[in-house]
Amino acid sequence: MTAPHFAVLSIKDRRLDSADDLRKCLAFDAVTAVHVADITVLAREHPEGDIDLLHTMLESQGHRNV
């Protein structure tokens, strides 16, 4: 399984020309923060590092495409 590649954009690199653009950006950032928090918790609970187990657990919590 190949992990997707994500580029991190600074706030200056984002095109926030309207309030709707800002809302979309914040929504994406919020979802990303939840994913990172969940992955962190699961990795601490299962330090043996079985990535397939972590992937299965994330999917069972409703995460998609992790």
mmCIF file of the N, C-alpha and C atoms, coordinates in Angstrom:
data_MODEL
# 
_entry.id   MODEL 
# 
loop_
_atom_site.group_PDB 
_atom_site.id 
_atom_site.type_symbol 
_atom_site.label_atom_id 
_atom_site.label_alt_id 
_atom_site.label_comp_id 
_atom_site.label_asym_id 
_atom_site.label_entity_id 
_atom_site.label_seq_id 
_atom_site.pdbx_PDB_ins_code 
_atom_site.Cartn_x 
_atom_site.Cartn_y 
_atom_site.Cartn_z 
_atom_site.occupancy 
_atom_site.B_iso_or_equiv 
_atom_site.pdbx_formal_charge 
_atom_site.auth_seq_id 
_atom_site.auth_comp_id 
_atom_site.auth_asym_id 
_atom_site.auth_atom_id 
_atom_site.pdbx_PDB_model_num 
ATOM 1   N N  . MET A 1 1  ? 0.851   -1.172 0.000  1.00 0.00 ? 1  MET A N  1 
ATOM 2   C CA . MET A 1 1  ? 0.000   0.000  0.000  1.00 0.00 ? 1  MET A CA 1 
ATOM 3   C C  . MET A 1 1  ? 0.899   1.237  0.000  1.00 0.00 ? 1  MET A C  1 
ATOM 4   N N  . THR A 1 2  ? 0.634   2.149  -0.892 1.00 0.00 ? 2  THR A N  1 
ATOM 5   C CA . THR A 1 2  ? 1.413   3.374  -0.992 1.00 0.00 ? 2  THR A CA 1 
ATOM 6   C C  . THR A 1 2  ? 0.675   4.509  -0.304 1.00 0.00 ? 2  THR A C  1 
ATOM 7   N N  . ALA A 1 3  ? 1.396   5.222  0.537  1.00 0.00 ? 3  ALA A N  1 
ATOM 8   C CA . ALA A 1 3  ? 0.787   6.354  1.236  1.00 0.00 ? 3  ALA A CA 1 
ATOM 9   C C  . ALA A 1 3  ? 0.657   7.539  0.288  1.00 0.00 ? 3  ALA A C  1 
ATOM 10  N N  . PRO A 1 4  ? -0.439  8.275  0.392  1.00 0.00 ? 4  PRO A N  1 
ATOM 11  C CA . PRO A 1 4  ? -0.585  9.467  -0.455 1.00 0.00 ? 4  PRO A CA 1 
ATOM 12  C C  . PRO A 1 4  ? 0.420   10.535 -0.037 1.00 0.00 ? 4  PRO A C  1 
ATOM 13  N N  . HIS A 1 5  ? 0.775   11.374 -0.967 1.00 0.00 ? 5  HIS A N  1 
ATOM 14  C CA . HIS A 1 5  ? 1.719   12.452 -0.703 1.00 0.00 ? 5  HIS A CA 1 
ATOM 15  C C  . HIS A 1 5  ? 0.932   13.748 -0.515 1.00 0.00 ? 5  HIS A C  1 
ATOM 16  N N  . PHE A 1 6  ? 1.233   14.455 0.546  1.00 0.00 ? 6  PHE A N  1 
ATOM 17  C CA . PHE A 1 6  ? 0.569   15.711 0.825  1.00 0.00 ? 6  PHE A CA 1 
ATOM 18  C C  . PHE A 1 6  ? 1.609   16.816 0.927  1.00 0.00 ? 6  PHE A C  1 
ATOM 19  N N  . ALA A 1 7  ? 1.303   17.945 0.363  1.00 0.00 ? 7  ALA A N  1 
ATOM 20  C CA . ALA A 1 7  ? 2.180   19.103 0.484  1.00 0.00 ? 7  ALA A CA 1 
ATOM 21  C C  . ALA A 1 7  ? 1.608   20.019 1.559  1.00 0.00 ? 7  ALA A C  1 
ATOM 22  N N  . VAL A 1 8  ? 2.478   20.525 2.390  1.00 0.00 ? 8  VAL A N  1 
ATOM 23  C CA . VAL A 1 8  ? 2.054   21.443 3.441  1.00 0.00 ? 8  VAL A CA 1 
ATOM 24  C C  . VAL A 1 8  ? 2.200   22.860 2.905  1.00 0.00 ? 8  VAL A C  1 
ATOM 25  N N  . LEU A 1 9  ? 1.097   23.593 2.921  1.00 0.00 ? 9  LEU A N  1 
ATOM 26  C CA . LEU A 1 9  ? 1.114   24.966 2.439  1.00 0.00 ? 9  LEU A CA 1 
ATOM 27  C C  . LEU A 1 9  ? 1.075   25.920 3.627  1.00 0.00 ? 9  LEU A C  1 
ATOM 28  N N  . SER A 1 10 ? 1.900   26.921 3.557  1.00 0.00 ? 10 SER A N  1 
ATOM 29  C CA . SER A 1 10 ? 1.807   27.940 4.599  1.00 0.00 ? 10 SER A CA 1 
ATOM 30  C C  . SER A 1 10 ? 0.561   28.775 4.338  1.00 0.00 ? 10 SER A C  1 
ATOM 31  N N  . ILE A 1 11 ? 0.134   29.491 5.321  1.00 0.00 ? 11 ILE A N  1 
ATOM 32  C CA . ILE A 1 11 ? -1.076  30.308 5.165  1.00 0.00 ? 11 ILE A CA 1 
ATOM 33  C C  . ILE A 1 11 ? -0.890  31.352 4.068  1.00 0.00 ? 11 ILE A C  1 
ATOM 34  N N  . LYS A 1 12 ? 0.342   31.776 3.840  1.00 0.00 ? 12 LYS A N  1 
ATOM 35  C CA . LYS A 1 12 ? 0.607   32.753 2.780  1.00 0.00 ? 12 LYS A CA 1 
ATOM 36  C C  . LYS A 1 12 ? 0.435   32.154 1.398  1.00 0.00 ? 12 LYS A C  1 
ATOM 37  N N  . ASP A 1 13 ? 0.634   30.825 1.271  1.00 0.00 ? 13 ASP A N  1 
ATOM 38  C CA . ASP A 1 13 ? 0.543   30.157 -0.026 1.00 0.00 ? 13 ASP A CA 1 
ATOM 39  C C  . ASP A 1 13 ? -0.892  29.819 -0.418 1.00 0.00 ? 13 ASP A C  1 
ATOM 40  N N  . ARG A 1 14 ? -1.803  29.934 0.500  1.00 0.00 ? 14 ARG A N  1 
ATOM 41  C CA . ARG A 1 14 ? -3.193  29.590 0.214  1.00 0.00 ? 14 ARG A CA 1 
ATOM 42  C C  . ARG A 1 14 ? -3.914  30.792 -0.387 1.00 0.00 ? 14 ARG A C  1 
ATOM 43  N N  . ARG A 1 15 ? -4.782  30.503 -1.309 1.00 0.00 ? 15 ARG A N  1 
ATOM 44  C CA . ARG A 1 15 ? -5.557  31.575 -1.946 1.00 0.00 ? 15 ARG A CA 1 
ATOM 45  C C  . ARG A 1 15 ? -6.884  31.716 -1.213 1.00 0.00 ? 15 ARG A C  1 
ATOM 46  N N  . LEU A 1 16 ? -6.941  32.696 -0.371 1.00 0.00 ? 16 LEU A N  1 
ATOM 47  C CA . LEU A 1 16 ? -8.139  32.919 0.435  1.00 0.00 ? 16 LEU A CA 1 
ATOM 48  C C  . LEU A 1 16 ? -8.773  34.238 0.005  1.00 0.00 ? 16 LEU A C  1 
ATOM 49  N N  . ASP A 1 17 ? -9.399  34.199 -1.159 1.00 0.00 ? 17 ASP A N  1 
ATOM 50  C CA . ASP A 1 17 ? -9.964  35.412 -1.748 1.00 0.00 ? 17 ASP A CA 1 
ATOM 51  C C  . ASP A 1 17 ? -11.351 35.745 -1.208 1.00 0.00 ? 17 ASP A C  1 
ATOM 52  N N  . SER A 1 18 ? -11.980 34.791 -0.525 1.00 0.00 ? 18 SER A N  1 
ATOM 53  C CA . SER A 1 18 ? -13.326 35.055 -0.022 1.00 0.00 ? 18 SER A CA 1 
ATOM 54  C C  . SER A 1 18 ? -13.526 34.334 1.314  1.00 0.00 ? 18 SER A C  1 
ATOM 55  N N  . ALA A 1 19 ? -14.607 34.667 1.972  1.00 0.00 ? 19 ALA A N  1 
ATOM 56  C CA . ALA A 1 19 ? -14.930 34.006 3.241  1.00 0.00 ? 19 ALA A CA 1 
ATOM 57  C C  . ALA A 1 19 ? -15.184 32.521 3.018  1.00 0.00 ? 19 ALA A C  1 
ATOM 58  N N  . ASP A 1 20 ? -15.772 32.168 1.872  1.00 0.00 ? 20 ASP A N  1 
ATOM 59  C CA . ASP A 1 20 ? -16.032 30.764 1.570  1.00 0.00 ? 20 ASP A CA 1 
ATOM 60  C C  . ASP A 1 20 ? -14.719 29.997 1.414  1.00 0.00 ? 20 ASP A C  1 
ATOM 61  N N  . ASP A 1 21 ? -13.728 30.605 0.790  1.00 0.00 ? 21 ASP A N  1 
ATOM 62  C CA . ASP A 1 21 ? -12.417 29.974 0.664  1.00 0.00 ? 21 ASP A CA 1 
ATOM 63  C C  . ASP A 1 21 ? -11.799 29.726 2.038  1.00 0.00 ? 21 ASP A C  1 
ATOM 64  N N  . LEU A 1 22 ? -11.937 30.675 2.935  1.00 0.00 ? 22 LEU A N  1 
ATOM 65  C CA . LEU A 1 22 ? -11.409 30.529 4.287  1.00 0.00 ? 22 LEU A CA 1 
ATOM 66  C C  . LEU A 1 22 ? -12.135 29.413 5.030  1.00 0.00 ? 22 LEU A C  1 
ATOM 67  N N  . ARG A 1 23 ? -13.469 29.327 4.889  1.00 0.00 ? 23 ARG A N  1 
ATOM 68  C CA . ARG A 1 23 ? -14.245 28.263 5.528  1.00 0.00 ? 23 ARG A CA 1 
ATOM 69  C C  . ARG A 1 23 ? -13.784 26.888 5.046  1.00 0.00 ? 23 ARG A C  1 
ATOM 70  N N  . LYS A 1 24 ? -13.588 26.742 3.746  1.00 0.00 ? 24 LYS A N  1 
ATOM 71  C CA . LYS A 1 24 ? -13.136 25.466 3.189  1.00 0.00 ? 24 LYS A CA 1 
ATOM 72  C C  . LYS A 1 24 ? -11.751 25.108 3.717  1.00 0.00 ? 24 LYS A C  1 
ATOM 73  N N  . CYS A 1 25 ? -10.885 26.080 3.785  1.00 0.00 ? 25 CYS A N  1 
ATOM 74  C CA . CYS A 1 25 ? -9.525  25.867 4.283  1.00 0.00 ? 25 CYS A CA 1 
ATOM 75  C C  . CYS A 1 25 ? -9.555  25.431 5.750  1.00 0.00 ? 25 CYS A C  1 
ATOM 76  N N  . LEU A 1 26 ? -10.343 26.096 6.560  1.00 0.00 ? 26 LEU A N  1 
ATOM 77  C CA . LEU A 1 26 ? -10.436 25.753 7.973  1.00 0.00 ? 26 LEU A CA 1 
ATOM 78  C C  . LEU A 1 26 ? -11.068 24.377 8.173  1.00 0.00 ? 26 LEU A C  1 
ATOM 79  N N  . ALA A 1 27 ? -12.052 24.039 7.366  1.00 0.00 ? 27 ALA A N  1 
ATOM 80  C CA . ALA A 1 27 ? -12.680 22.721 7.464  1.00 0.00 ? 27 ALA A CA 1 
ATOM 81  C C  . ALA A 1 27 ? -11.667 21.624 7.134  1.00 0.00 ? 27 ALA A C  1 
ATOM 82  N N  . PHE A 1 28 ? -10.898 21.824 6.087  1.00 0.00 ? 28 PHE A N  1 
ATOM 83  C CA . PHE A 1 28 ? -9.872  20.852 5.712  1.00 0.00 ? 28 PHE A CA 1 
ATOM 84  C C  . PHE A 1 28 ? -8.838  20.712 6.827  1.00 0.00 ? 28 PHE A C  1 
ATOM 85  N N  . ASP A 1 29 ? -8.397  21.844 7.376  1.00 0.00 ? 29 ASP A N  1 
ATOM 86  C CA . ASP A 1 29 ? -7.402  21.818 8.456  1.00 0.00 ? 29 ASP A CA 1 
ATOM 87  C C  . ASP A 1 29 ? -7.948  21.119 9.700  1.00 0.00 ? 29 ASP A C  1 
ATOM 88  N N  . ALA A 1 30 ? -9.226  21.309 9.990  1.00 0.00 ? 30 ALA A N  1 
ATOM 89  C CA . ALA A 1 30 ? -9.824  20.669 11.156 1.00 0.00 ? 30 ALA A CA 1 
ATOM 90  C C  . ALA A 1 30 ? -9.875  19.149 10.980 1.00 0.00 ? 30 ALA A C  1 
ATOM 91  N N  . VAL A 1 31 ? -10.272 18.697 9.806  1.00 0.00 ? 31 VAL A N  1 
ATOM 92  C CA . VAL A 1 31 ? -10.311 17.259 9.531  1.00 0.00 ? 31 VAL A CA 1 
ATOM 93  C C  . VAL A 1 31 ? -8.902  16.673 9.609  1.00 0.00 ? 31 VAL A C  1 
ATOM 94  N N  . THR A 1 32 ? -7.939  17.376 9.050  1.00 0.00 ? 32 THR A N  1 
ATOM 95  C CA . THR A 1 32 ? -6.551  16.918 9.094  1.00 0.00 ? 32 THR A CA 1 
ATOM 96  C C  . THR A 1 32 ? -6.055  16.824 10.535 1.00 0.00 ? 32 THR A C  1 
ATOM 97  N N  . ALA A 1 33 ? -6.398  17.797 11.362 1.00 0.00 ? 33 ALA A N  1 
ATOM 98  C CA . ALA A 1 33 ? -5.980  17.790 12.765 1.00 0.00 ? 33 ALA A CA 1 
ATOM 99  C C  . ALA A 1 33 ? -6.565  16.593 13.505 1.00 0.00 ? 33 ALA A C  1 
ATOM 100 N N  . VAL A 1 34 ? -7.812  16.243 13.220 1.00 0.00 ? 34 VAL A N  1 
ATOM 101 C CA . VAL A 1 34 ? -8.433  15.083 13.862 1.00 0.00 ? 34 VAL A CA 1 
ATOM 102 C C  . VAL A 1 34 ? -7.718  13.807 13.429 1.00 0.00 ? 34 VAL A C  1 
ATOM 103 N N  . HIS A 1 35 ? -7.399  13.687 12.155 1.00 0.00 ? 35 HIS A N  1 
ATOM 104 C CA . HIS A 1 35 ? -6.659  12.517 11.670 1.00 0.00 ? 35 HIS A CA 1 
ATOM 105 C C  . HIS A 1 35 ? -5.312  12.397 12.379 1.00 0.00 ? 35 HIS A C  1 
ATOM 106 N N  . VAL A 1 36 ? -4.583  13.485 12.468 1.00 0.00 ? 36 VAL A N  1 
ATOM 107 C CA . VAL A 1 36 ? -3.266  13.465 13.117 1.00 0.00 ? 36 VAL A CA 1 
ATOM 108 C C  . VAL A 1 36 ? -3.403  13.094 14.592 1.00 0.00 ? 36 VAL A C  1 
ATOM 109 N N  . ALA A 1 37 ? -4.394  13.658 15.265 1.00 0.00 ? 37 ALA A N  1 
ATOM 110 C CA . ALA A 1 37 ? -4.611  13.337 16.683 1.00 0.00 ? 37 ALA A CA 1 
ATOM 111 C C  . ALA A 1 37 ? -4.947  11.861 16.870 1.00 0.00 ? 37 ALA A C  1 
ATOM 112 N N  . ASP A 1 38 ? -5.828  11.320 16.025 1.00 0.00 ? 38 ASP A N  1 
ATOM 113 C CA . ASP A 1 38 ? -6.195  9.907  16.131 1.00 0.00 ? 38 ASP A CA 1 
ATOM 114 C C  . ASP A 1 38 ? -5.010  8.993  15.851 1.00 0.00 ? 38 ASP A C  1 
ATOM 115 N N  . ILE A 1 39 ? -4.226  9.312  14.847 1.00 0.00 ? 39 ILE A N  1 
ATOM 116 C CA . ILE A 1 39 ? -3.043  8.512  14.525 1.00 0.00 ? 39 ILE A CA 1 
ATOM 117 C C  . ILE A 1 39 ? -2.050  8.552  15.676 1.00 0.00 ? 39 ILE A C  1 
ATOM 118 N N  . THR A 1 40 ? -1.880  9.714  16.286 1.00 0.00 ? 40 THR A N  1 
ATOM 119 C CA . THR A 1 40 ? -0.968  9.850  17.424 1.00 0.00 ? 40 THR A CA 1 
ATOM 120 C C  . THR A 1 40 ? -1.410  8.983  18.592 1.00 0.00 ? 40 THR A C  1 
ATOM 121 N N  . VAL A 1 41 ? -2.701  9.024  18.922 1.00 0.00 ? 41 VAL A N  1 
ATOM 122 C CA . VAL A 1 41 ? -3.225  8.226  20.030 1.00 0.00 ? 41 VAL A CA 1 
ATOM 123 C C  . VAL A 1 41 ? -3.052  6.736  19.739 1.00 0.00 ? 41 VAL A C  1 
ATOM 124 N N  . LEU A 1 42 ? -3.426  6.312  18.540 1.00 0.00 ? 42 LEU A N  1 
ATOM 125 C CA . LEU A 1 42 ? -3.305  4.890  18.198 1.00 0.00 ? 42 LEU A CA 1 
ATOM 126 C C  . LEU A 1 42 ? -1.851  4.428  18.205 1.00 0.00 ? 42 LEU A C  1 
ATOM 127 N N  . ALA A 1 43 ? -0.950  5.264  17.723 1.00 0.00 ? 43 ALA A N  1 
ATOM 128 C CA . ALA A 1 43 ? 0.470   4.901  17.718 1.00 0.00 ? 43 ALA A CA 1 
ATOM 129 C C  . ALA A 1 43 ? 1.007   4.774  19.140 1.00 0.00 ? 43 ALA A C  1 
ATOM 130 N N  . ARG A 1 44 ? 0.527   5.595  20.041 1.00 0.00 ? 44 ARG A N  1 
ATOM 131 C CA . ARG A 1 44 ? 0.962   5.497  21.445 1.00 0.00 ? 44 ARG A CA 1 
ATOM 132 C C  . ARG A 1 44 ? 0.362   4.265  22.119 1.00 0.00 ? 44 ARG A C  1 
ATOM 133 N N  . GLU A 1 45 ? -0.865  3.914  21.759 1.00 0.00 ? 45 GLU A N  1 
ATOM 134 C CA . GLU A 1 45 ? -1.501  2.741  22.347 1.00 0.00 ? 45 GLU A CA 1 
ATOM 135 C C  . GLU A 1 45 ? -0.921  1.440  21.801 1.00 0.00 ? 45 GLU A C  1 
ATOM 136 N N  . HIS A 1 46 ? -0.369  1.494  20.584 1.00 0.00 ? 46 HIS A N  1 
ATOM 137 C CA . HIS A 1 46 ? 0.178   0.304  19.921 1.00 0.00 ? 46 HIS A CA 1 
ATOM 138 C C  . HIS A 1 46 ? 1.590   0.611  19.412 1.00 0.00 ? 46 HIS A C  1 
ATOM 139 N N  . PRO A 1 47 ? 2.546   0.759  20.312 1.00 0.00 ? 47 PRO A N  1 
ATOM 140 C CA . PRO A 1 47 ? 3.890   1.167  19.906 1.00 0.00 ? 47 PRO A CA 1 
ATOM 141 C C  . PRO A 1 47 ? 4.655   0.110  19.117 1.00 0.00 ? 47 PRO A C  1 
ATOM 142 N N  . GLU A 1 48 ? 4.118   -1.112 19.031 1.00 0.00 ? 48 GLU A N  1 
ATOM 143 C CA . GLU A 1 48 ? 4.815   -2.142 18.256 1.00 0.00 ? 48 GLU A CA 1 
ATOM 144 C C  . GLU A 1 48 ? 4.879   -1.787 16.771 1.00 0.00 ? 48 GLU A C  1 
ATOM 145 N N  . GLY A 1 49 ? 4.045   -0.852 16.362 1.00 0.00 ? 49 GLY A N  1 
ATOM 146 C CA . GLY A 1 49 ? 4.138   -0.294 15.019 1.00 0.00 ? 49 GLY A CA 1 
ATOM 147 C C  . GLY A 1 49 ? 3.551   -1.130 13.905 1.00 0.00 ? 49 GLY A C  1 
ATOM 148 N N  . ASP A 1 50 ? 2.552   -1.945 14.174 1.00 0.00 ? 50 ASP A N  1 
ATOM 149 C CA . ASP A 1 50 ? 1.892   -2.716 13.124 1.00 0.00 ? 50 ASP A CA 1 
ATOM 150 C C  . ASP A 1 50 ? 0.995   -1.779 12.327 1.00 0.00 ? 50 ASP A C  1 
ATOM 151 N N  . ILE A 1 51 ? 1.480   -1.329 11.183 1.00 0.00 ? 51 ILE A N  1 
ATOM 152 C CA . ILE A 1 51 ? 0.777   -0.323 10.389 1.00 0.00 ? 51 ILE A CA 1 
ATOM 153 C C  . ILE A 1 51 ? -0.559  -0.842 9.868  1.00 0.00 ? 51 ILE A C  1 
ATOM 154 N N  . ASP A 1 52 ? -0.637  -2.140 9.563  1.00 0.00 ? 52 ASP A N  1 
ATOM 155 C CA . ASP A 1 52 ? -1.906  -2.692 9.086  1.00 0.00 ? 52 ASP A CA 1 
ATOM 156 C C  . ASP A 1 52 ? -2.976  -2.630 10.178 1.00 0.00 ? 52 ASP A C  1 
ATOM 157 N N  . LEU A 1 53 ? -2.565  -2.888 11.426 1.00 0.00 ? 53 LEU A N  1 
ATOM 158 C CA . LEU A 1 53 ? -3.500  -2.789 12.550 1.00 0.00 ? 53 LEU A CA 1 
ATOM 159 C C  . LEU A 1 53 ? -3.977  -1.351 12.726 1.00 0.00 ? 53 LEU A C  1 
ATOM 160 N N  . LEU A 1 54 ? -3.045  -0.396 12.675 1.00 0.00 ? 54 LEU A N  1 
ATOM 161 C CA . LEU A 1 54 ? -3.430  1.010  12.814 1.00 0.00 ? 54 LEU A CA 1 
ATOM 162 C C  . LEU A 1 54 ? -4.373  1.430  11.694 1.00 0.00 ? 54 LEU A C  1 
ATOM 163 N N  . HIS A 1 55 ? -4.083  0.992  10.480 1.00 0.00 ? 55 HIS A N  1 
ATOM 164 C CA . HIS A 1 55 ? -4.927  1.331  9.331  1.00 0.00 ? 55 HIS A CA 1 
ATOM 165 C C  . HIS A 1 55 ? -6.337  0.779  9.529  1.00 0.00 ? 55 HIS A C  1 
ATOM 166 N N  . THR A 1 56 ? -6.441  -0.481 9.973  1.00 0.00 ? 56 THR A N  1 
ATOM 167 C CA . THR A 1 56 ? -7.740  -1.101 10.218 1.00 0.00 ? 56 THR A CA 1 
ATOM 168 C C  . THR A 1 56 ? -8.507  -0.365 11.310 1.00 0.00 ? 56 THR A C  1 
ATOM 169 N N  . MET A 1 57 ? -7.801  0.010  12.377 1.00 0.00 ? 57 MET A N  1 
ATOM 170 C CA . MET A 1 57 ? -8.459  0.709  13.481 1.00 0.00 ? 57 MET A CA 1 
ATOM 171 C C  . MET A 1 57 ? -8.950  2.088  13.040 1.00 0.00 ? 57 MET A C  1 
ATOM 172 N N  . LEU A 1 58 ? -8.171  2.785  12.243 1.00 0.00 ? 58 LEU A N  1 
ATOM 173 C CA . LEU A 1 58 ? -8.601  4.099  11.751 1.00 0.00 ? 58 LEU A CA 1 
ATOM 174 C C  . LEU A 1 58 ? -9.830  3.962  10.861 1.00 0.00 ? 58 LEU A C  1 
ATOM 175 N N  . GLU A 1 59 ? -9.816  2.973  9.980  1.00 0.00 ? 59 GLU A N  1 
ATOM 176 C CA . GLU A 1 59 ? -10.981 2.760  9.120  1.00 0.00 ? 59 GLU A CA 1 
ATOM 177 C C  . GLU A 1 59 ? -12.212 2.431  9.944  1.00 0.00 ? 59 GLU A C  1 
ATOM 178 N N  . SER A 1 60 ? -12.051 1.652  11.030 1.00 0.00 ? 60 SER A N  1 
ATOM 179 C CA . SER A 1 60 ? -13.197 1.297  11.862 1.00 0.00 ? 60 SER A CA 1 
ATOM 180 C C  . SER A 1 60 ? -13.750 2.508  12.600 1.00 0.00 ? 60 SER A C  1 
ATOM 181 N N  . GLN A 1 61 ? -12.934 3.556  12.752 1.00 0.00 ? 61 GLN A N  1 
ATOM 182 C CA . GLN A 1 61 ? -13.390 4.794  13.400 1.00 0.00 ? 61 GLN A CA 1 
ATOM 183 C C  . GLN A 1 61 ? -14.008 5.764  12.399 1.00 0.00 ? 61 GLN A C  1 
ATOM 184 N N  . GLY A 1 62 ? -14.068 5.361  11.144 1.00 0.00 ? 62 GLY A N  1 
ATOM 185 C CA . GLY A 1 62 ? -14.716 6.194  10.142 1.00 0.00 ? 62 GLY A CA 1 
ATOM 186 C C  . GLY A 1 62 ? -13.773 7.006  9.276  1.00 0.00 ? 62 GLY A C  1 
ATOM 187 N N  . HIS A 1 63 ? -12.461 6.853  9.474  1.00 0.00 ? 63 HIS A N  1 
ATOM 188 C CA . HIS A 1 63 ? -11.522 7.566  8.619  1.00 0.00 ? 63 HIS A CA 1 
ATOM 189 C C  . HIS A 1 63 ? -11.481 6.879  7.260  1.00 0.00 ? 63 HIS A C  1 
ATOM 190 N N  . ARG A 1 64 ? -11.415 7.671  6.222  1.00 0.00 ? 64 ARG A N  1 
ATOM 191 C CA . ARG A 1 64 ? -11.342 7.130  4.863  1.00 0.00 ? 64 ARG A CA 1 
ATOM 192 C C  . ARG A 1 64 ? -10.004 7.522  4.254  1.00 0.00 ? 64 ARG A C  1 
ATOM 193 N N  . ASN A 1 65 ? -9.494  6.678  3.400  1.00 0.00 ? 65 ASN A N  1 
ATOM 194 C CA . ASN A 1 65 ? -8.265  6.954  2.647  1.00 0.00 ? 65 ASN A CA 1 
ATOM 195 C C  . ASN A 1 65 ? -7.093  7.336  3.538  1.00 0.00 ? 65 ASN A C  1 
ATOM 196 N N  . VAL A 1 66 ? -6.901  6.603  4.603  1.00 0.00 ? 66 VAL A N  1 
ATOM 197 C CA . VAL A 1 66 ? -5.757  6.880  5.479  1.00 0.00 ? 66 VAL A CA 1 
ATOM 198 C C  . VAL A 1 66 ? -4.625  5.945  5.151  1.00 0.00 ? 66 VAL A C  1 
# 
